[in-house]
Amino acid sequence: MRGIETGRIAQKGRTRTALLEAARALMDRGDMVSVPAAADAAGISRATAYRYFSDPQTLTIEAMLEARMKSIDEILGLETDARRRVQRVRHFLLELTRQSEPQFRQYLARTMELWLADGGAGDVTLRAGRRLAMYRKALEPVADRLGPQRLEQLVLMLSATSGVESFIGLKDVCGLDDETADATAEAITDAIFDRFLPKPRERSSAAAAEG
């Protein structure tokens, strides 16, 4: 079952990517971006396309943001330490949001409007969830130590505390400047990571306390 579900998620990712690439191609040519036009250009049925993007505004904004994304291999580089790999992903997501703040806010606002219009039914695939795959890749060096269930729990916790939502919390709710926001986000990520994979020194202290 897990393999089937993973395959479905991968297929959804490929479909979404194809639609975004088609939308960017339309923009590059100076053509009007619409869901039917992107679907036709990508060779995807219009009915399927509308399950991913119900209006041209979200399609256009996400296509613009997608163009600014880096591949996970670019983000991780040659780093092999899982903690530092996770922090690289977290830092990239925060910086990407900071550099494209107006577009991210507009995108988030529009997806919330669509959720309300849909009555919260969840029939429309509003968000791509790229950070999930990014954190899974970052955690590959410790995947065997964690096991499938704990790995997925860690991925979900890291994903829930990073990206545009975290940025808004740090900036709007907490009122932090960039430097303090960066330090706070790094500490949060470290705390979550330590919940599953404590540093060796901390493990030794815990063992001594139990003894």
Backbone bond lengths (Angstrom), bond angles and torsions (degrees), N, CA, C in turn:
res aa  C-N    CA-C-N  psi(-1)  N-CA   C-N-CA  omega(-1)  CA-C   N-CA-C  phi
1 M - - - 1.464 - - 1.525 111.45 -
2 R 1.335 116.31 -41.25 1.453 120.11 -178.67 1.524 110.57 -61.41
3 G 1.354 116.54 -40.41 1.453 120.04 179.58 1.510 112.14 -65.72
4 I 1.332 116.12 -38.57 1.466 120.51 178.70 1.516 110.58 -65.10
5 E 1.339 116.14 -45.09 1.462 120.40 -179.60 1.526 111.01 -63.74
6 T 1.338 116.73 -41.39 1.457 120.44 178.11 1.517 110.76 -62.06
7 G 1.335 115.79 -39.26 1.456 120.53 178.20 1.520 112.34 -63.66
8 R 1.332 115.98 -39.70 1.464 120.05 178.28 1.519 110.89 -65.05
9 I 1.328 116.68 -43.17 1.461 120.76 179.13 1.524 110.38 -61.50
10 A 1.346 116.03 -42.48 1.464 120.24 179.46 1.528 110.85 -63.24
11 Q 1.330 116.76 -40.70 1.462 121.08 179.31 1.532 110.77 -64.75
12 K 1.330 116.48 -41.72 1.468 120.06 177.27 1.519 110.29 -61.43
13 G 1.332 115.85 -40.02 1.458 119.73 178.66 1.517 111.71 -63.06
14 R 1.339 116.82 -40.77 1.462 120.20 179.46 1.522 111.29 -66.82
15 T 1.333 116.09 -38.83 1.467 120.06 178.97 1.516 110.77 -64.08
16 R 1.322 115.92 -46.18 1.470 120.53 179.92 1.523 110.63 -62.54
17 T 1.323 117.05 -44.04 1.460 121.49 179.52 1.522 110.93 -61.10
18 A 1.323 116.79 -41.65 1.467 120.40 179.55 1.522 111.06 -62.39
19 L 1.311 117.34 -40.48 1.468 121.25 178.98 1.534 110.73 -66.97
20 L 1.319 116.73 -40.47 1.461 120.39 179.30 1.526 111.10 -66.88
21 E 1.312 117.01 -41.29 1.466 120.35 177.97 1.521 110.51 -63.83
22 A 1.332 116.92 -39.44 1.461 120.57 177.73 1.521 110.95 -64.75
23 A 1.330 116.66 -39.75 1.470 120.80 178.52 1.522 110.84 -64.45
24 R 1.336 116.87 -41.40 1.465 119.54 178.77 1.520 110.87 -65.26
25 A 1.319 116.47 -37.57 1.465 120.00 177.79 1.531 110.65 -63.37
26 L 1.324 116.37 -39.09 1.466 120.07 177.14 1.527 110.40 -63.36
27 M 1.336 116.62 -43.27 1.457 120.35 179.12 1.527 111.35 -63.95
28 D 1.330 116.74 -40.98 1.462 121.00 -179.03 1.525 111.09 -62.96
29 R 1.335 116.36 -31.62 1.464 120.70 179.18 1.526 111.99 -84.74
30 G 1.335 116.63 -7.62 1.449 120.30 -177.81 1.513 113.21 81.67
31 D 1.337 117.27 14.35 1.461 121.45 179.42 1.527 109.95 -84.62
32 M 1.314 116.12 156.99 1.457 120.74 176.59 1.522 109.83 -70.52
33 V 1.322 115.85 133.96 1.463 120.34 179.05 1.524 109.13 -87.75
34 S 1.326 115.28 126.77 1.461 121.51 174.43 1.512 107.19 -142.13
35 V 1.304 116.27 158.12 1.465 119.75 179.81 1.530 110.93 -63.20
36 P 1.337 119.88 -45.66 1.472 119.32 177.77 1.526 112.80 -60.70
37 A 1.347 117.22 -40.72 1.465 119.52 -179.02 1.516 111.29 -65.02
38 A 1.339 116.84 -41.57 1.464 120.28 178.45 1.524 110.81 -66.01
39 A 1.324 116.39 -39.98 1.461 120.50 178.81 1.522 110.95 -62.12
40 D 1.318 116.09 -45.95 1.462 120.15 -179.55 1.522 111.01 -62.96
41 A 1.344 116.22 -42.59 1.458 120.20 -179.13 1.523 111.66 -66.74
42 A 1.324 116.75 -31.58 1.467 120.96 -178.95 1.523 112.77 -87.80
43 G 1.327 116.97 -8.00 1.461 119.83 -177.74 1.510 112.83 72.06
44 I 1.327 115.60 32.99 1.463 122.33 -179.54 1.522 108.69 -117.53
45 S 1.306 116.95 143.46 1.461 119.13 -179.12 1.517 110.38 -62.80
46 R 1.321 116.10 146.68 1.458 120.06 -178.68 1.529 111.08 -64.58
47 A 1.322 116.21 -36.13 1.468 119.44 178.64 1.526 110.78 -60.71
48 T 1.345 116.65 -41.89 1.467 120.75 177.60 1.521 110.63 -65.66
49 A 1.320 116.79 -43.05 1.466 120.96 -178.66 1.524 111.24 -59.78
50 Y 1.323 116.94 -39.45 1.457 120.33 -179.03 1.524 112.49 -69.35
51 R 1.325 118.03 -17.46 1.460 119.75 174.76 1.529 111.27 -75.04
52 Y 1.316 116.73 -20.15 1.456 121.93 178.87 1.529 112.34 -97.99
53 F 1.326 115.71 -39.06 1.462 121.24 -178.35 1.522 108.43 -138.09
54 S 1.317 115.30 110.87 1.462 118.65 -176.44 1.522 113.05 -86.15
55 D 1.342 116.89 -10.92 1.468 118.51 176.67 1.522 109.33 -149.11
56 P 1.332 118.32 160.63 1.463 121.24 -176.29 1.514 113.82 -69.91
57 Q 1.323 118.14 -22.38 1.464 120.86 -177.48 1.518 111.13 -65.60
58 T 1.322 116.75 -49.68 1.472 119.15 179.61 1.529 110.96 -65.54
59 L 1.320 116.45 -36.94 1.463 120.28 178.36 1.525 110.32 -62.60
60 T 1.314 116.76 -45.36 1.465 121.22 -178.43 1.522 111.57 -65.37
61 I 1.332 116.73 -46.79 1.477 119.93 -178.39 1.516 110.69 -63.74
62 E 1.341 116.80 -45.03 1.463 118.43 -178.58 1.518 111.42 -67.07
63 A 1.325 117.45 -33.84 1.465 120.22 177.49 1.527 110.27 -64.28
64 M 1.323 116.61 -39.11 1.465 120.61 177.31 1.530 111.03 -64.96
65 L 1.335 116.54 -43.21 1.457 120.46 179.45 1.522 111.63 -68.02
66 E 1.323 116.02 -37.86 1.463 120.61 -179.67 1.530 110.67 -60.92
67 A 1.324 116.39 -33.94 1.460 120.17 -179.49 1.520 111.86 -65.48
68 R 1.328 117.06 -20.73 1.463 121.36 -178.75 1.530 112.32 -95.42
69 M 1.307 117.08 -2.27 1.462 120.91 179.28 1.520 110.70 -74.19
70 K 1.318 115.64 150.62 1.457 121.92 170.33 1.514 108.55 -105.43
71 S 1.317 116.03 157.94 1.459 119.20 174.42 1.522 108.26 -71.72
72 I 1.321 115.80 156.37 1.456 119.90 -179.91 1.525 111.07 -62.91
73 D 1.324 117.24 -31.95 1.468 120.30 178.57 1.527 110.73 -66.65
74 E 1.331 116.97 -36.76 1.468 120.28 176.61 1.525 110.43 -65.51
75 I 1.323 116.68 -40.09 1.455 121.42 -177.89 1.525 111.34 -67.28
76 L 1.327 116.11 -43.94 1.471 120.35 -175.40 1.515 112.65 -80.67
77 G 1.328 117.21 -29.58 1.453 120.08 -177.51 1.525 111.28 59.40
78 L 1.319 116.13 -135.35 1.469 121.82 -179.25 1.530 111.86 -98.19
79 E 1.325 117.20 8.45 1.460 120.75 -178.39 1.529 111.06 -63.56
80 T 1.330 116.62 133.08 1.466 121.20 -179.66 1.520 113.11 -113.61
81 D 1.326 117.70 -15.99 1.463 120.96 179.56 1.527 109.73 -76.77
82 A 1.326 116.98 125.44 1.462 121.48 -173.60 1.523 112.38 -61.87
83 R 1.326 117.12 -41.83 1.465 120.05 -179.76 1.535 110.98 -61.24
84 R 1.322 116.28 -46.03 1.459 119.47 -179.15 1.523 111.20 -70.04
85 R 1.327 117.19 -32.04 1.466 120.24 176.01 1.536 110.42 -64.07
86 V 1.327 116.02 -43.46 1.465 121.02 178.04 1.530 110.22 -62.07
87 Q 1.321 116.67 -42.88 1.463 120.18 -179.83 1.534 111.07 -66.53
88 R 1.291 117.45 -31.64 1.465 119.86 176.95 1.531 110.51 -65.39
89 V 1.318 115.78 -41.96 1.463 119.32 177.51 1.520 110.32 -63.82
90 R 1.325 116.25 -47.24 1.460 120.75 -179.86 1.525 111.43 -58.57
91 H 1.330 116.12 -45.05 1.465 120.84 -179.28 1.530 110.64 -64.43
92 F 1.313 117.33 -43.04 1.464 120.11 179.54 1.525 111.16 -60.62
93 L 1.336 116.88 -45.47 1.459 120.45 -179.07 1.523 111.60 -62.55
94 L 1.329 116.41 -39.60 1.466 120.18 179.65 1.527 110.77 -67.40
95 E 1.330 117.03 -44.01 1.458 120.58 -179.28 1.532 111.36 -68.06
96 L 1.316 116.88 -38.61 1.464 120.43 178.27 1.523 109.90 -61.65
97 T 1.327 116.42 -43.17 1.463 120.55 178.63 1.523 110.60 -64.51
98 R 1.323 116.48 -42.29 1.463 120.68 -179.06 1.534 111.02 -63.46
99 Q 1.325 116.39 -42.01 1.462 120.64 -177.44 1.531 112.62 -73.93
100 S 1.318 116.75 -23.73 1.474 121.02 -178.75 1.525 110.54 -121.55
101 E 1.318 116.01 35.58 1.465 120.76 -172.63 1.532 114.15 -54.79
102 P 1.339 120.18 -47.88 1.473 118.82 -179.31 1.531 113.02 -59.25
103 Q 1.336 115.42 -42.43 1.468 119.03 -179.38 1.531 111.68 -66.97
104 F 1.332 116.85 -39.76 1.455 119.91 179.22 1.526 111.57 -65.77
105 R 1.328 115.72 -41.48 1.468 118.75 178.94 1.529 110.67 -65.22
106 Q 1.313 115.93 -41.31 1.462 119.59 178.64 1.525 111.11 -63.84
107 Y 1.332 115.51 -41.61 1.463 120.65 179.40 1.522 111.10 -64.61
108 L 1.332 116.21 -44.47 1.456 120.10 -179.70 1.526 110.81 -64.14
109 A 1.333 115.82 -42.60 1.464 119.65 179.19 1.530 111.17 -61.82
110 R 1.315 115.71 -41.69 1.468 119.02 -178.48 1.519 111.52 -68.02
111 T 1.317 118.29 -40.65 1.462 119.79 179.14 1.530 111.02 -64.66
112 M 1.336 116.84 -33.80 1.458 119.63 176.78 1.532 111.19 -69.03
113 E 1.323 116.76 -37.31 1.458 120.55 175.93 1.528 110.84 -62.48
114 L 1.311 116.19 -41.69 1.458 120.60 179.32 1.523 111.04 -66.39
115 W 1.331 116.29 -37.29 1.472 119.86 177.57 1.518 110.16 -62.78
116 L 1.332 116.72 -43.13 1.461 120.50 178.61 1.522 110.96 -65.29
117 A 1.325 116.59 -41.68 1.460 120.29 -179.65 1.520 111.10 -64.55
118 D 1.328 115.37 -30.42 1.467 120.87 -179.75 1.524 111.51 -85.35
119 G 1.326 116.52 0.28 1.453 120.08 -179.26 1.508 113.91 69.69
120 G 1.338 116.09 19.17 1.461 119.68 -179.86 1.514 113.42 70.64
121 A 1.340 116.18 18.84 1.471 119.45 -176.59 1.517 112.46 -71.59
122 G 1.322 116.30 -24.51 1.462 119.03 178.73 1.507 114.07 75.41
123 D 1.335 117.75 20.46 1.455 119.90 -179.88 1.520 112.15 -76.43
124 V 1.333 116.69 -21.40 1.450 121.00 -179.09 1.523 109.39 -100.49
125 T 1.347 116.52 135.11 1.454 121.43 177.74 1.521 107.68 -79.32
126 L 1.345 116.99 95.44 1.457 120.63 -171.12 1.525 113.43 -80.07
127 R 1.319 117.37 -36.35 1.459 120.56 -171.67 1.523 109.95 -124.87
128 A 1.329 114.44 149.70 1.462 118.88 -176.18 1.525 113.31 -81.19
129 G 1.336 117.49 -30.77 1.461 119.63 179.70 1.519 113.53 67.92
130 R 1.342 117.40 37.15 1.468 120.54 -177.60 1.520 112.10 -63.80
131 R 1.323 116.85 -32.78 1.463 119.17 -174.61 1.533 111.32 -63.96
132 L 1.320 117.92 -27.74 1.466 120.10 177.57 1.520 110.81 -59.25
133 A 1.329 115.70 -49.73 1.467 120.20 179.87 1.522 111.07 -66.06
134 M 1.323 116.77 -34.83 1.465 120.18 -179.49 1.521 111.14 -65.72
135 Y 1.331 116.81 -43.45 1.464 119.25 179.54 1.527 111.44 -70.71
136 R 1.323 117.23 -34.50 1.473 118.72 176.31 1.528 110.12 -60.91
137 K 1.320 115.52 -42.54 1.468 119.84 178.73 1.521 110.57 -65.05
138 A 1.320 116.82 -43.05 1.468 120.72 -179.39 1.515 111.88 -61.59
139 L 1.327 117.13 -31.87 1.462 121.86 -175.69 1.526 113.52 -91.14
140 E 1.302 117.59 4.77 1.466 120.15 -179.07 1.531 113.46 -53.96
141 P 1.339 120.40 -37.63 1.472 119.04 -179.49 1.522 114.19 -62.28
142 V 1.338 117.97 -21.39 1.470 120.21 -178.50 1.527 111.83 -118.53
143 A 1.312 117.37 12.62 1.466 120.80 -176.77 1.524 112.11 -60.21
144 D 1.325 117.18 -41.54 1.461 120.17 -179.20 1.525 111.42 -67.20
145 R 1.320 117.55 -37.80 1.471 121.22 178.79 1.532 111.04 -65.50
146 L 1.301 116.50 -38.00 1.460 120.58 -177.30 1.523 112.54 -77.11
147 G 1.315 116.83 -39.55 1.463 120.26 -172.41 1.527 109.29 84.13
148 P 1.327 118.01 158.01 1.467 121.68 -173.70 1.525 114.68 -57.12
149 Q 1.322 117.52 -43.85 1.462 120.11 -175.11 1.529 111.86 -69.36
150 R 1.316 116.63 -47.96 1.466 119.63 -179.63 1.528 111.10 -69.03
151 L 1.307 117.01 -33.86 1.461 120.66 176.11 1.527 110.29 -59.86
152 E 1.319 115.95 -47.17 1.466 119.67 -178.84 1.526 111.42 -66.16
153 Q 1.320 116.91 -37.02 1.461 120.17 176.64 1.526 110.87 -61.46
154 L 1.319 116.27 -43.54 1.460 120.64 179.95 1.525 110.85 -65.98
155 V 1.311 116.96 -42.18 1.468 121.06 177.80 1.524 110.68 -59.17
156 L 1.320 116.91 -44.00 1.464 120.90 -179.17 1.528 111.67 -65.20
157 M 1.335 116.55 -42.17 1.467 119.76 -179.90 1.527 111.19 -65.20
158 L 1.319 116.72 -43.61 1.459 120.53 179.06 1.529 110.77 -64.77
159 S 1.314 116.54 -40.85 1.464 120.88 -178.72 1.522 111.67 -67.81
160 A 1.338 116.15 -35.43 1.461 120.29 -177.87 1.522 112.57 -72.50
161 T 1.324 117.45 -17.06 1.464 120.86 -176.03 1.525 112.03 -116.42
162 S 1.328 116.90 26.40 1.460 120.21 177.12 1.523 109.26 -143.75
163 G 1.330 115.92 173.26 1.452 119.66 -179.35 1.519 113.11 86.52
164 V 1.325 115.54 -162.06 1.463 121.11 -172.73 1.525 112.18 -63.27
165 E 1.334 117.98 -36.33 1.460 120.22 -179.11 1.524 111.15 -64.57
166 S 1.329 116.16 -42.65 1.457 120.57 177.24 1.521 110.39 -65.22
167 F 1.315 116.96 -41.29 1.457 122.03 179.29 1.521 110.95 -57.99
168 I 1.318 116.40 -45.36 1.462 120.66 -179.77 1.530 110.73 -65.54
169 G 1.318 116.67 -39.64 1.456 119.77 177.60 1.517 112.33 -63.26
170 L 1.327 116.20 -43.69 1.459 120.74 -179.15 1.528 111.68 -67.52
171 K 1.332 115.92 -40.26 1.464 120.10 -174.49 1.524 112.91 -87.05
172 D 1.334 117.44 -50.45 1.459 120.83 -173.66 1.533 112.42 -81.90
173 V 1.330 115.86 -46.04 1.460 119.86 -175.70 1.524 111.16 -79.28
174 C 1.340 116.09 -48.63 1.467 119.88 -176.28 1.522 112.92 -88.12
175 G 1.321 117.50 -18.64 1.458 121.00 178.20 1.514 114.11 66.86
176 L 1.336 116.93 35.35 1.460 120.51 -175.85 1.524 112.16 -87.01
177 D 1.336 116.18 148.08 1.454 119.71 171.86 1.532 108.06 -78.23
178 D 1.326 116.04 173.36 1.470 119.87 -173.26 1.526 112.25 -59.70
179 E 1.330 116.66 -45.56 1.470 120.36 -176.98 1.530 111.42 -63.38
180 T 1.327 116.70 -45.35 1.463 120.23 -179.93 1.521 111.25 -68.74
181 A 1.326 116.19 -37.02 1.461 120.19 177.81 1.525 110.79 -62.83
182 D 1.332 116.72 -42.65 1.464 120.96 178.66 1.529 110.83 -61.60
183 A 1.320 116.32 -45.85 1.464 120.80 -178.71 1.522 111.07 -65.28
184 T 1.322 116.49 -39.19 1.469 120.66 179.63 1.521 110.73 -66.97
185 A 1.329 116.67 -44.82 1.465 120.70 179.35 1.524 111.18 -62.89
186 E 1.326 116.87 -38.81 1.465 120.73 177.88 1.526 110.78 -64.52
187 A 1.330 117.22 -41.95 1.466 121.17 -179.98 1.523 111.52 -65.89
188 I 1.322 116.62 -39.35 1.466 120.59 178.08 1.528 110.22 -62.44
189 T 1.319 115.99 -45.16 1.465 120.52 179.83 1.518 111.18 -63.30
190 D 1.331 116.98 -42.18 1.463 120.56 177.98 1.535 110.81 -62.28
191 A 1.327 116.75 -41.07 1.468 120.79 -179.07 1.522 111.05 -63.48
192 I 1.319 116.44 -40.86 1.467 120.27 178.41 1.524 109.94 -66.94
193 F 1.329 115.88 -43.74 1.464 119.93 179.72 1.524 110.55 -61.22
194 D 1.342 116.41 -42.45 1.466 120.97 -179.97 1.519 112.27 -64.06
195 R 1.309 117.09 -26.47 1.472 121.55 178.40 1.521 110.40 -61.40
196 F 1.320 116.53 -30.83 1.461 120.94 -177.76 1.522 112.53 -106.79
197 L 1.317 116.86 -34.05 1.458 121.09 -176.45 1.533 109.05 -137.18
198 P 1.329 117.14 78.57 1.476 120.11 -179.50 1.524 111.09 -61.06
199 K 1.317 115.59 153.95 1.457 120.29 175.24 1.523 108.97 -65.51
200 P 1.340 118.77 150.57 1.480 121.35 -178.33 1.516 113.21 -52.29
201 R 1.335 118.16 -40.86 1.470 121.56 -179.06 1.520 110.69 -62.25
202 E 1.323 116.58 -39.45 1.455 120.93 -179.03 1.518 111.02 -70.18
203 R 1.334 116.14 -34.72 1.466 119.53 177.20 1.519 109.95 -65.12
204 S 1.355 117.09 -40.84 1.460 121.11 -179.57 1.525 110.62 -64.52
205 S 1.350 116.85 -40.74 1.449 120.71 179.55 1.521 111.20 -63.69
206 A 1.332 114.91 -40.89 1.451 119.59 -179.84 1.525 110.86 -64.66
207 A 1.345 115.67 -40.04 1.465 120.19 -179.85 1.531 109.86 -65.84
208 A 1.360 116.77 -39.62 1.460 119.70 -179.87 1.522 110.50 -65.72
209 A 1.318 116.71 -38.32 1.451 120.71 179.75 1.522 111.21 -64.84
210 E 1.327 116.40 -39.33 1.470 120.34 179.23 1.528 110.81 -68.22
211 G 1.350 115.42 -32.69 1.459 119.48 -179.42 1.510 111.68 -73.41
